[in-house]
């Protein structure tokens, strides 16, 4: 579990920003989103393939310029 101690003379906004950064670095938020709703393995694979195609298309379009 990620914890952030609020330092003296630190605003709550700054502590919250550090907390969010730690959560993102550890991957807790991504994992929670993945477990939000069940995905069939075939759907998960189809989504990964589509993302790879978009990434490749973007890479090809930037290299042509």
C-alpha angles and dihedrals in degrees: 000000000000117000132182123196113213107236123220112276091014120129121231090243091058092049090048090051090053090047093052090049092052092047091052094047093051092048096234094133094048091050092049090052091050092053094044092095132004118259122197112238091243091054091047091052092047090052092050092050091050091050091050091051092050091048092049092047091051091048092050094048093052094046092054093060 
